[in-house]
């Protein structure tokens, strides 16, 4: 009977194994961790969680009876974001301004920064929603024959009553003019805060 042997595949980094003086997220498979007051451990498996923590499976080099699993938090070196190019910084700046619905700083791409800003802003900018102009409020007057008075209606709300039709018309006009005044006042106040 003829048997074939398969070559062993080494999983891990292509560089030579390193020796670390403490448990670190930078250790790779095959590296040795020689921390004080601990047995010398060798990394046999490694995984990185989505939240950035690192899982290491280690075994002692002088005995093969047990293995340990370690979960390490990110180290300070790992927390520093990689340096960004001017375009990437501007792209992120544009995206932030678009999410805040602020007025864009740049509308044309004249340099690397403005190009990144415009692309980032346009990536998240919401197209303006077309709105129809508000319909003018109208009033109507009905006569209640049971109580013998005129009822003034704005939309589906009764806003007042009067003894004659002319007085009812004045009540309706005054109410609609008051609503229009307060709406314009509100818009002026909001516009002053936007400046």
N, C-alpha and C positions, 0 to 999 in steps of 0.2 A: 504494500500500500504506500502510495506516494503522498506526502503532505506538503503543502506550501505554507511558508511562513510569510506573514504580512509585515512590512516594515512598520515600526512603531512611529506614531505621529505625535509629535510633541506640541502640546497646546500651550500657548503663552507668548511672551515677548520674544522677539528674535535676538535681542541683546543678551549679554551674559547676565546671570542672576546677580542681584545686588544684596548687600547685607545692610539691614536697617537696625538702628538702636532703639526703636520703639515701633508700636503698631501704627501704621500710616496708610492713608488711602492711596498713596502712590505706589505701594507694593504691588508687584505683579506675580503671576503664577511662576513658581520656581525660586522666588526671592526668599531670603532667610531673615527672620526677625530675631535679633539677639538682644532682648531687653534685659536690664538688670533684675535680678531676683526672680527670673522666670526661666523655664526650659527654653532651649533654642528651638524655634518653630519654623517650619517651612510652609509657604503658601501653596496649597494644592488646588484651590479653586477661587474664583473671584467673580463678583457680579455687582452691578451698580443699579440701585433702585431709582425710580423716577423722581423721588424727592432729593436725590443727590447723595444719599448715604451709600456706603460701600459695604458689601457683605464679603467677608473673607472666610474661607475654610482652611484651617491650618492643622498641621500635625507635628508632633515633636520629632526632631531628627534622630534622637537617641533611642526611641521606642516607637513601636508601631501599633500599640494597643488602643490608642484613643485619638480622636480628632476633636477639634473645637471649632465653633462657628462664632465669628466676631462681626458685629455691625458697628461701623465707625461713622461718625458724623463728618461732614465736610471740614476740611482744614482751612485755615485762614488764607493760604495761598490759593486754594480752590475757590474761595468766595469772591476774589477780585474778578470783575468781569474782564474779558479780553479787550484789549484796546480796539476802539472803533475808528473807522475812517471818517473823514469829514462828511461824506455822503450818507453813511449809516447814522451818524449823529443827527444830521438834518432830517433824515427819513423818519426817525423816531420822534423828533420834535414836531414834524408835520402831523404825524399820527396823533400825538397828544393834543395838539390844537384842534384837530378835526373831531376828536371825541368830546372836547369841551365846547364844541360849536362856536369857537371864537373866530374872529375875522382872520383870514390867512395873512401872514407877514409877507409872503412872496407869491406873486401870481405868474411870473415868468422865470424861466430857468436861465440865469445869466452866468452863474458860476457853479462849481461842484456842490456847494452848500445849498444854494437856492434850488438846484435841480433835485437834490434829495428831499428837500422840504416840500416842493410842489408834488412830487410823486407820493410821498408819505401822506400828505394832506388829501390828495385826490383818491388815495386808496380807501380812506374811511369816510370821506365827506359824503353827507347824505344829499341827494338831489333835492332841490326845493319842492315841496309839495304844492301843486297848484291848488289854490283856494279860490272859491267863487266869492265875489264881493258880498258882504252881508246884505240880506234883504231888509229893506226899510220896514220898520215896525209900523203896523197900521192898527187902527182902532175901529171898533164898530159899536153902534148904539142899538139896543133893542128895547122895546116897550114891554113892561110887565103889566098886563091888564088886571091881574089879581090885586096887586099892591098899588097900581096906578103911578108908577115912576119909570124913568128911563135908566137902564143899566148900561154902563160903559164897559166894553170888553177890549183887552189887548191880548191878541193871541187867543188862548183858551182860558184866560184869567179874567174874572170880573174885578175891576179896580175901583169902581165907585158907582154912585147912583145920583140922579138929579131929578128935579121936578119938571124941567122942560128940556126940549131937544137941544137948544143952543147951549145951555149950561153943560149938558152931557158932552157936546162936541168940544167945548173949552177944556173940560177935565181930560179927555182923551188926548188933545193936542199938548196940554201941559205935561202929561205923563210921558209921552213919547219924546218931547223936547228934553225933559229931565234925564231920561235914559241916555239920549244922544250926548248930552253935556257930560254926564259922568263917564261915559265910554271914552270921549275925547280927552277928558282930564286924566283918566287912567293911562291912556297911551302916552300923554305928555310926561307923566311922572316916570313911567317905565323907560321912555326915551332919555330922560335926564340921567337915570342911573346907568344907562348903557354907554354914555359918553365917558 
